[in-house]
Amino acid sequence: MNKTIQTVESAATGGAFLIEDVYPLVDGGRFPVKRIAGERVDVWADIFREGDDVISANLLWRHEPDRDWQRAPMTHHGNDRWVASFVPAEPGHYTYAIEAWTDEFATWRHQLELRRQSGADVTLDGIEGAGLLTKAYGAGQEAAAVIVKQCENYLESGDITPLLANELKAAMAESQLRPDLTRSSLFPLVADRDKAGFSAWYQMMPRSQGRLEGQHGTLRDCIARVPDIAAMGFDVLYFTPIHPIGRTNRKGRNNSPVAADGDPGCPYAIGSVEGGHTTLHPELGTIEDFRALVATCLEYGLELALDFAAQCSPDHPWLREHPEWFKWRPDGSMRAEGPSGQYQDIVTPDFNCVDRAALWNAFRDVMLFWIDHGVTIFALDNHDTAPFAFWEWLIADIRRRHPDVILFSKTFARPKLMKGLAKLGFAQSFSYFPWCTQKWELEQHLRELTRHPEQEFYRPNLFTNTPDLLPYHLQGGEPWMFKSRVALAATLSGNYGIYTGFELLAHEAVPGREEYLNSEKYEIRVRDWDGDGNIKPYIGALNRIRSENAALQQTANLRFVGHEDGEVIAFVKEAPDRDSMVLVAIALSRHVHEFWLPLGDITRDVDGERRHLSAVENLVTGEQIPIEWGGIRLRVDPYHDPALIFRCLA
C-alpha cells in the first residue's frame, strides 16, 4: 500500500479530502476526551471530496505504549457523515485519527453498473476494470487468490460478470494503491478505570475517629470504622490531610486566629519540625499502621483516597531547605493566603520560581510516595492557585507511570476555571450541586454537565457536604432533607460523596454562614456512630440500589421528565448498553406530593428494539405500577421517603 499520507491541512489547500467536524473532541483536540476503559467510543466526522468518486475511510487508534495502529472501517451515515467505533481496552492514554482515500475499483464498479443500466456498451469498461486488477498491491493470500481467479475468468470468457463479484470488491478494497490517502490530525483520549465513573465516597477526619472525648484518633481507630463504612455501601474512604500540622499562626477552635493550648490546628496547614507531605502526623500512628489501614480497606472493598494539598504551613521543612521555592516580602515575611490574608497558617509555593523544575518534581514525588504505600486516589485541594501547566504536567506524569490512579479536582472556583482544570485530565471534578436546591437549578446544572462538550471532559462528583461546607438547606437538621439531598447526589451522578456526620444529621452551623459550628477542621470531635435518628440504613439502601442497577452507575445518559409539580424532580437514566433503565422522582420540599407523571414518550431497548414502557417496579418495595394512559400517578411522602426509584419495564 502506498504509505504517502496527506494531512488534513494539505487537503484543505489542494489535497483530495476534507475531514471536518470530528466528534468527540475537546477544544479541537487540544485536550483529551475522557472515557472509561471497556466503554465503546463512537467517532463521527464529515468526510468528503469533489466529484462522485466512491470514497472509503478508516478510524485509527492506538494505546500510547503501542506503536502499531488498529483500524476499523467507517460507515457512511448520510450527507457525508461517517462513523466508526473503538473500545479502549485498558486504562491509559490513547490516540485516534481518521484516514480517507478514493476507492478506485469501487468507483469503476459503480460507474459501470450505471452504464449497464442505461444500456451503454461496457466493453472498454471491462478492460479498464481488468487493468485495475493488475495494479493490486499488498494483497493478503486470500485476497490475491480471489483477484487472480476473477481476472482469469474475465480474460477467458470476455464476460464482465466476474469483475462484479462481491468477493472481488472486498478483495480489491484492501489491495489498491491509495495515492490520495489523507489522514486527519491526531486526537487524544484518556481511558480511566471503572471507579472514575462510578464511586461512592465517604470523607472523614482521621483524628476524630477515636472513642474518648478530646483524645486524638489514630489510624487504628480508622481501621475499626472501616466495616461500618463498607456496610453503608461506600467504596472510597477519603481522608483529609494526615501530615504534621504547623504551629506558627496555628488556628484555634472555630477558626480563631489564635490557638489555645492543646488546639490541634487545621490539618491543611501541612508541615512542622516532624516533617512535611511524606510524613504522618505522629499522633495518628506509624507507616506500618497506614499499610494495615490500606489492607483493611481492600479487604472490605474500599480504596483509600488522600487529600493532596499543594500548600504548606510556615513551619514546613521546605521553607528552610528550599527558600527559593517561595515568595518572600521585603521584611523577610510571607504573605498570608486567602482573601484579606485570613489563612495565616498557610503559605503557597511559588510554582513559577527559578527552581520550579525541582519544586514540581518534589510535589510529584510526594504523590509517588503515597502511591507506593497503596493510595490509588487523590483529591487535589486548593489547586486553583497553581499554574495550569503544573497540573497538566503532573497529571500526565502520574498517569504515564500509574494509569489506574484517579485524580479528583475538588476546588470551589469560578465555573470556567473549574472546567479549565477538568480539561487538564482530572478524572473527576467537584460541581455546584451543593448550591442547587430548586428544580430548575438542578435540571439546568445537570443538563450543562451532560451535554457536549462538557460531557467529554467533565465528570462531576456530587458531594452533599464537605469539611468547609454545611449548606443552608441542611442546617435545619430535617431528616427528609438529608435523605432528599443524598438521594439526589447518588442518583443524578455516577460519583457522589458525603462528609462524616452527614449520616448522623450533623447540622449545627456558624450563624449566617455555610460552615460547621465547632468544626473538626479546628478541633477533635468524638461521635456516637450509631446514635438515634441516623440515616445509615437509608444510605446503605441507596448504595445497594446503585450497585444493582447499571443505569445509576453513570451520569451522561440522563433525561428529565417534565410534569406539573414544581417541587418534585423526575428523571430517567439508561445504561450505555441499554440493559438497564431507571426512573427516579425526588421531593424537594417537605409536604406530601401527588402528581401525574407522563411517560408516553419514554422507550427502552428490548432485543434491539425501542419499546414503550409497560410498567415500573419500585426498587424498594417491589410493587409494580402499570403504565396507563401514557403515565402513572405518584405519591411522594418526604417524611417516609422523599425518593421513589423504579426499574423501567417494557
C-alpha positions in Angstrom: 0.0 0.0 0.0 1.2 3.5 -0.7 2.3 4.9 2.6 2.3 8.5 1.4 -0.3 10.4 3.6 -1.6 13.9 3.1 -2.6 15.8 6.2 -6.0 17.4 6.5 -4.3 20.8 6.3 -2.8 20.0 3.0 -6.1 18.6 1.7 -7.7 21.9 2.6 -5.3 23.7 0.4 -5.3 21.4 -2.6 -5.4 17.8 -1.4 -8.1 15.3 -2.0 -10.2 15.3 1.1 -11.7 17.5 3.8 -12.2 15.8 7.2 -14.3 18.1 9.4 -16.5 18.3 12.5 -14.8 15.4 14.2 -16.7 14.2 17.3 -15.8 13.7 20.1 -13.2 16.4 20.6 -12.3 18.8 23.3 -11.1 22.2 22.0 -10.3 20.8 18.6 -8.1 18.1 20.2 -6.0 20.3 22.5 -7.2 18.3 25.5 -8.1 14.6 25.8 -11.6 13.2 25.6 -12.4 11.1 28.7 -13.9 7.7 28.6 -14.0 4.6 30.8 -11.8 1.6 29.8 -14.0 -1.0 28.1 -16.6 1.6 27.0 -17.3 2.0 23.3 -16.2 5.3 21.8 -18.2 6.3 18.7 -16.2 8.7 16.4 -18.0 10.8 13.8 -16.7 13.0 11.1 -17.7 14.8 7.9 -15.5 13.3 5.1 -15.9 14.5 1.5 -14.1 15.5 -1.7 -15.1 16.9 -5.0 -16.9 14.8 -7.6 -18.8 11.5 -7.2 -16.0 9.0 -6.7 -16.5 6.3 -4.2 -14.5 7.0 -1.0 -13.6 4.9 2.0 -12.5 5.8 5.4 -10.9 4.2 8.5 -10.9 5.0 12.1 -7.4 4.5 13.6 -6.4 4.2 17.2 -3.6 3.0 19.4 -2.8 2.8 23.1 0.1 5.1 24.0 2.7 2.4 24.6 1.8 0.7 21.3 3.5 1.6 18.0 1.0 -0.1 15.6 -2.3 1.4 14.7 -5.5 -0.6 15.0 -8.2 0.2 12.3 -11.9 -0.1 11.8 -13.8 0.8 8.6 -16.1 3.8 8.9 -19.7 3.6 7.8 -21.3 6.3 5.7 -24.3 7.6 7.7 -25.6 10.0 5.1 -24.8 13.6 4.0 -21.1 12.9 4.1 -21.2 12.0 7.8 -19.2 8.9 8.7 -19.0 6.9 11.9 -17.0 4.1 13.5 -16.2 3.0 17.0 -13.4 1.5 19.1 -13.0 0.3 22.6 -10.0 1.3 24.7 -9.4 -2.0 26.5 -7.4 -0.8 29.5 -6.7 2.5 31.3 -4.2 4.9 29.8 -3.7 7.4 27.1 -4.9 6.7 23.5 -4.6 8.5 20.2 -7.2 8.3 17.4 -7.4 9.6 13.9 -9.3 9.3 10.7 -8.0 8.5 7.2 -9.8 8.6 3.9 -9.0 7.6 0.3 -10.6 7.1 -3.1 -11.6 3.5 -3.7 -10.8 3.4 -7.5 -12.2 -0.1 -8.1 -15.4 0.6 -6.2 -15.8 3.8 -8.3 -15.2 1.9 -11.5 -17.7 -0.7 -10.4 -20.4 1.9 -9.5 -20.0 3.8 -12.8 -20.1 0.5 -14.8 -23.4 -0.5 -13.2 -24.9 2.9 -14.1 -23.7 2.5 -17.7 -25.1 -1.1 -17.9 -28.5 0.2 -16.6 -28.5 2.8 -19.3 -27.8 0.2 -22.0 -24.4 1.6 -23.0 -21.6 -0.6 -24.4 -19.3 -1.6 -21.4 -16.6 -3.4 -23.3 -14.0 -0.8 -22.7 -15.1 -0.5 -19.1 -14.4 -4.2 -18.6 -10.8 -3.7 -20.0 -10.3 -0.8 -17.6 -11.5 -2.8 -14.7 -9.2 -5.7 -15.5 -6.4 -3.2 -15.7 -7.2 -2.1 -12.2 -6.8 -5.7 -11.0 -3.2 -5.8 -12.3 -2.4 -2.8 -10.0 -3.5 -4.6 -6.9 -0.8 -4.0 -4.2 0.0 -5.7 -0.9 -3.0 -8.2 -1.0 -3.1 -10.9 1.5 -3.0 -14.5 0.3 -6.8 -15.0 0.2 -7.5 -11.6 -1.4 -4.7 -12.3 -4.0 -6.3 -15.6 -4.9 -9.7 -14.0 -5.5 -8.2 -11.3 -7.7 -6.2 -13.7 -9.9 -9.2 -16.1 -10.2 -11.7 -13.4 -11.2 -9.3 -11.7 -13.6 -8.6 -15.1 -15.3 -12.3 -15.8 -15.6 -12.9 -12.4 -17.3 -10.0 -12.8 -19.7 -11.0 -16.3 -20.7 -14.7 -15.6 -21.2 -14.8 -11.9 -22.1 -17.8 -11.8 -19.7 -17.7 -8.8 -17.4 -19.7 -10.6 -14.7 -16.6 -12.0 -12.8 -15.4 -8.4 -12.3 -18.6 -7.5 -10.5 -18.4 -10.3 -7.9 -18.8 -9.2 -4.3 -15.8 -11.2 -3.2 -13.7 -9.3 -5.7 -15.0 -6.0 -4.5 -13.9 -6.9 -0.9 -10.5 -8.2 -2.1 -9.8 -5.0 -4.0 -10.9 -2.8 -1.1 -7.8 -3.9 0.8 -5.4 -4.3 -2.1 -5.4 -1.0 -4.0 -2.9 1.8 -4.2 -4.1 4.8 -2.3 -2.3 7.8 -3.8 -4.6 10.3 -2.2 -4.8 8.8 1.3 -5.4 11.6 3.7 -5.1 11.5 7.4 -6.6 13.8 10.0 -4.8 15.3 12.9 -4.1 13.0 15.8 -6.6 13.4 18.7 -6.0 12.4 22.4 -8.3 10.3 24.6 -7.8 9.1 28.2 -9.5 5.9 29.4 -9.9 5.7 33.1 -10.8 2.6 35.2 -14.4 1.9 36.2 -14.2 3.7 39.6 -13.6 7.1 37.8 -17.1 6.8 36.5 -18.9 5.1 39.4 -17.9 5.6 43.0 -19.4 6.4 46.4 -17.1 8.5 48.7 -17.0 8.7 52.5 -14.8 11.6 53.7 -13.6 11.8 57.3 -11.2 13.5 59.6 -8.9 10.7 60.8 -8.1 12.4 64.1 -11.8 12.4 65.0 -12.3 8.7 64.8 -11.4 7.9 68.4 -13.7 6.9 71.3 -12.6 9.3 74.1 -13.6 12.9 74.1 -10.6 15.2 73.3 -8.3 12.3 72.6 -6.6 12.3 69.2 -7.8 9.5 67.0 -5.3 7.1 65.4 -5.1 5.1 62.2 -6.1 2.0 64.2 -9.3 3.9 65.2 -9.9 4.4 61.5 -9.4 0.7 60.8 -12.1 0.0 63.4 -14.5 2.2 61.4 -13.9 0.5 58.1 -16.6 -2.2 58.5 -19.3 0.3 59.3 -18.4 2.5 56.3 -18.3 -0.5 54.0 -21.7 -1.7 55.4 -23.2 1.6 54.2 -22.1 0.7 50.7 -19.2 3.2 50.2 -16.2 2.1 48.2 -13.9 5.1 48.6 -12.6 6.1 52.1 -11.4 9.7 51.7 -9.1 11.3 54.3 -8.4 14.9 55.0 -4.6 15.6 55.2 -2.8 13.2 57.6 0.5 15.1 57.9 2.2 17.0 60.7 0.5 20.4 61.4 2.4 23.6 61.7 2.5 25.6 64.9 3.2 29.1 63.5 -0.1 31.0 63.2 -2.0 27.9 64.2 -5.7 28.3 64.1 -7.9 27.8 67.2 -11.4 26.5 67.6 -14.0 27.8 65.2 -11.2 29.3 63.0 -10.0 31.6 65.8 -6.7 33.4 64.7 -5.1 32.4 68.0 -4.9 28.8 69.1 -5.2 27.9 72.8 -3.0 25.3 74.4 -4.0 21.9 73.2 -5.7 23.0 70.0 -4.7 20.6 67.3 -4.7 23.1 64.4 -6.1 22.8 60.9 -4.8 19.7 59.0 -4.5 21.7 55.8 -1.6 23.7 57.4 0.8 21.0 56.3 4.3 20.6 57.7 6.2 21.1 61.0 9.5 20.1 62.6 8.3 16.5 62.4 8.2 16.6 58.6 6.1 17.5 55.5 4.0 15.9 52.9 5.6 12.5 53.1 5.3 12.3 56.9 2.4 11.0 59.0 1.1 13.1 61.9 2.9 11.4 64.9 -0.4 11.0 66.9 -2.0 9.1 64.0 0.5 6.3 64.1 3.2 4.7 62.0 3.6 3.9 58.4 3.0 0.3 59.3 -0.4 1.3 60.7 -1.0 3.1 57.4 -0.3 -0.1 55.5 -2.6 -2.0 57.7 -5.3 0.5 57.0 -4.9 0.1 53.3 -5.0 -3.6 53.6 -8.2 -3.5 55.7 -9.9 -1.1 53.2 -9.1 -3.6 50.4 -10.5 -6.4 52.4 -13.8 -4.6 52.7 -13.9 -3.4 49.1 -12.8 0.2 49.7 -10.0 2.2 48.3 -8.2 4.9 50.2 -8.2 8.5 48.9 -5.9 11.2 50.3 -6.2 14.9 50.1 -3.3 16.3 48.2 -2.9 20.0 49.1 -0.3 22.0 47.2 0.4 24.3 50.2 2.5 24.4 53.3 2.5 25.7 56.8 5.1 28.3 57.7 6.9 25.5 59.5 7.2 23.1 56.6 10.7 21.8 56.1 10.8 23.1 52.5 10.8 26.7 53.7 14.2 26.0 55.4 15.6 23.7 52.9 14.4 25.4 49.7 13.6 29.1 50.4 13.9 29.8 46.7 10.6 27.9 46.2 8.6 30.6 48.0 7.9 34.3 47.6 9.3 36.5 50.4 8.3 40.0 51.3 10.9 42.8 51.8 10.8 42.3 55.6 11.5 38.6 55.3 7.9 37.5 56.0 5.5 35.7 53.7 2.1 37.0 52.5 -0.8 35.2 54.2 -3.1 33.2 51.9 -6.8 33.8 51.1 -8.9 36.9 50.9 -7.7 39.6 53.3 -5.0 37.1 54.3 -7.2 35.2 56.8 -5.3 31.9 56.2 -2.3 32.9 58.2 -1.4 29.3 58.9 -0.8 28.5 55.2 1.7 29.6 52.5 1.7 28.6 48.9 4.9 27.8 47.0 5.9 29.9 44.0 5.2 27.5 41.2 6.9 29.9 38.7 10.1 30.3 40.8 13.5 30.0 39.1 13.9 26.4 40.5 10.4 25.4 39.6 11.5 22.1 38.0 12.8 20.9 41.4 9.6 22.2 43.1 7.3 20.5 40.6 9.3 17.2 40.9 9.0 17.4 44.7 5.2 17.5 44.6 5.2 14.7 42.0 7.5 12.7 44.3 5.1 13.2 47.2 2.3 11.6 45.2 4.5 8.8 44.1 5.5 8.2 47.8 1.8 7.6 48.8 1.1 5.6 45.6 4.0 3.3 46.7 2.1 2.9 50.0 -1.1 1.8 48.4 -3.0 5.0 47.7 -4.9 4.9 44.4 -7.0 8.1 44.5 -6.0 11.7 45.3 -8.3 14.7 45.8 -6.4 17.8 44.9 -7.2 20.7 47.2 -6.8 24.5 46.7 -5.2 23.8 43.3 -6.8 26.6 41.5 -3.9 28.8 42.7 -1.2 26.8 40.9 -0.5 27.2 37.2 -2.4 25.1 34.6 1.0 24.0 33.2 1.9 22.4 36.5 -1.3 20.4 36.8 -1.2 19.3 33.2 2.4 18.1 33.6 1.7 16.4 37.0 -1.4 14.6 35.7 0.4 13.4 32.6 3.4 12.2 34.5 1.5 10.3 37.1 -0.9 8.7 34.6 2.0 7.6 32.5 3.5 5.8 35.5 0.2 4.7 37.1 -2.7 4.7 34.7 -5.0 3.3 37.4 -4.6 6.4 39.7 -7.7 8.6 39.9 -7.3 12.4 40.5 -10.2 14.4 41.7 -10.4 18.1 41.3 -12.1 19.3 44.4 -11.7 23.0 44.0 -14.5 25.6 44.6 -13.9 28.2 42.0 -15.4 30.1 39.1 -17.2 27.7 36.6 -14.9 28.3 33.7 -11.8 27.8 35.9 -13.3 24.5 37.2 -13.9 23.4 33.6 -10.4 24.5 32.6 -8.9 22.4 35.3 -11.1 19.4 34.3 -9.8 19.6 30.8 -6.2 19.1 32.0 -7.0 15.5 32.8 -8.6 15.2 36.2 -10.8 12.1 36.3 -13.5 13.7 38.5 -14.4 17.2 39.4 -16.4 19.0 42.1 -19.6 20.7 40.9 -22.1 23.4 42.0 -24.6 20.7 43.1 -24.5 21.7 46.9 -25.9 25.1 45.9 -28.6 23.8 43.5 -31.8 23.5 45.5 -34.6 24.4 43.1 -35.8 22.1 40.5 -34.8 24.4 37.6 -31.3 24.8 39.1 -30.7 21.1 39.3 -32.0 20.5 35.8 -30.0 23.3 34.4 -26.8 22.3 36.1 -27.0 18.6 35.2 -28.1 19.4 31.6 -24.9 21.5 31.3 -22.7 18.7 32.6 -24.2 16.1 30.4 -24.2 17.9 27.1 -21.5 18.4 24.6 -18.7 19.4 25.1 -18.8 19.2 28.9 -19.7 15.5 28.9 -16.5 14.8 27.1 -14.2 16.1 29.8 -16.1 16.9 33.0 -17.1 14.0 35.3 -19.0 15.5 38.3 -18.7 14.1 41.8 -21.7 15.4 43.7 -20.8 15.9 47.4 -23.7 16.7 49.8 -21.4 18.5 52.2 -17.6 18.9 52.9 -15.4 19.9 55.9 -15.7 23.5 54.5 -19.4 23.4 53.6 -22.6 22.9 55.5 -25.2 24.1 53.1 -28.1 26.2 54.4 -30.7 23.6 53.4 -29.1 21.1 55.8 -28.9 23.4 58.8 -32.5 22.7 59.9 -31.5 19.1 60.6 -34.6 17.7 59.0 -34.2 14.0 58.1 -36.3 14.3 54.9 -33.9 16.9 53.6 -30.8 14.9 54.3 -32.4 11.9 52.6 -33.5 14.0 49.6 -30.0 15.5 49.1 -28.2 12.2 49.4 -30.8 10.6 47.0 -30.3 13.4 44.5 -26.5 13.1 44.7 -26.5 9.3 44.5 -28.9 9.0 41.5 -28.1 12.0 39.4 -24.4 11.2 39.1 -22.3 8.1 38.9 -20.0 9.6 41.5 -21.1 11.2 44.8 -19.9 11.6 48.3 -20.7 12.7 51.9 -18.6 14.1 54.6 -18.6 12.4 58.0 -21.5 13.3 60.2 -24.0 13.6 57.4 -25.3 10.2 58.2 -25.9 11.5 61.8 -27.7 14.6 60.6 -25.0 16.9 61.9 -26.2 20.4 61.2 -25.0 22.9 63.8 -23.8 25.9 61.8 -22.0 29.2 62.4 -24.9 31.7 62.4 -25.4 33.2 59.0 -22.7 31.1 57.3 -22.4 27.8 55.5 -19.9 26.4 57.9 -20.0 23.9 60.8 -20.0 25.3 64.3 -17.2 23.7 66.3 -15.8 22.4 63.1 -13.5 19.4 63.4 -11.2 21.3 61.0 -10.0 23.0 64.2 -10.7 20.6 66.9 -11.2 16.9 67.6 -14.8 15.6 67.7 -16.0 12.3 69.0 -19.3 10.9 67.8 -21.7 8.1 68.5 -21.8 6.4 65.1 -25.0 4.5 65.9 -26.8 7.4 67.6 -30.6 7.8 67.4 -32.0 9.2 64.3 -29.1 8.3 62.0 -29.9 7.6 58.3 -27.2 4.9 57.8 -29.8 2.3 56.7 -31.2 4.7 54.1 -27.8 5.5 52.7 -27.0 1.8 52.6 -30.2 1.0 50.7 -29.4 3.8 48.1 -25.9 2.4 47.6 -27.3 -1.1 47.2 -29.7 0.0 44.5 -26.9 1.8 42.7 -24.7 -1.3 42.7 -27.6 -3.4 41.3 -28.7 -1.1 38.5 -26.2 -0.1 35.8 -28.3 2.8 34.8 -27.3 4.6 38.0 -23.6 3.9 37.5 -23.1 6.7 35.0 -24.0 10.3 34.5 -24.3 11.1 30.8 -27.5 9.2 29.8 -29.8 11.4 31.8 -33.2 12.7 30.7 -35.5 14.9 32.9 -39.2 14.2 32.7 -41.5 17.2 32.7 -44.6 17.2 34.9 -46.9 19.6 36.8 -45.3 19.6 40.3 -42.5 22.2 40.5 -41.1 20.7 43.8 -40.5 17.2 42.6 -37.7 16.4 40.2 -38.1 13.4 37.9 -35.7 11.8 35.5 -34.8 8.7 33.6 -31.3 7.2 33.3 -30.3 4.4 30.9 -27.2 2.3 31.0 -24.8 2.6 28.0 -25.5 -1.0 27.0 -29.3 -0.2 27.3 -29.8 -3.3 29.5 -30.9 -1.1 32.5 -33.3 1.9 32.7 -34.3 3.5 36.0 -36.9 6.2 36.7 -36.4 8.5 39.8 -38.7 11.0 41.4 -37.4 13.0 44.4 -39.2 15.6 46.5 -37.6 19.0 47.0 -40.0 20.2 49.7 -41.4 18.7 52.9 -45.1 18.4 52.1 -46.8 15.3 50.5 -46.8 15.4 46.7 -49.4 13.8 44.4 -49.0 14.3 40.7 -49.3 12.7 37.3 -46.0 11.7 35.6 -46.3 11.4 31.8 -44.2 8.6 30.4 -45.7 8.1 27.0 -42.6 9.2 25.1 -40.2 7.1 27.2 -38.9 4.0 25.5 -36.3 1.4 26.4 -34.3 -1.2 24.5 -35.7 -4.8 24.3 -33.9 -7.2 22.0 -32.6 -4.4 19.9 -35.9 -2.6 19.6 -37.1 0.6 21.3 -40.4 -0.1 23.1 -42.7 2.0 25.2 -42.8 1.2 28.9 -45.4 -1.2 30.1 -44.8 -0.8 33.9 -42.4 0.4 36.5 -41.2 -1.6 39.5 -40.4 0.1 42.9 -36.9 -0.9 43.8 -37.5 -0.7 47.5 -41.0 -2.3 47.9 -41.1 -4.4 44.7 -44.5 -3.0 43.8 -45.2 -2.8 40.1 -47.3 0.0 38.6 -48.6 -0.4 35.1 -48.3 2.4 32.6 -51.9 3.5 31.8 -53.0 6.4 29.6 -49.4 7.2 28.9 -48.2 7.7 32.5 -48.5 6.9 36.2 -49.9 8.7 39.3 -47.3 9.0 42.1 -47.5 10.0 45.7 -44.3 11.1 47.5 -44.3 11.5 51.3 -40.9 13.0 52.2 -41.3 12.1 55.9 -41.4 8.5 54.9 -39.1 8.6 51.9 -38.5 11.7 49.6 -37.2 9.5 46.8 -39.0 6.9 44.6 -36.8 4.8 42.4 -38.2 2.4 39.8 -36.9 -0.1 37.3 -38.5 0.5 33.9 -40.2 -2.4 32.3 -41.2 -2.8 28.6 
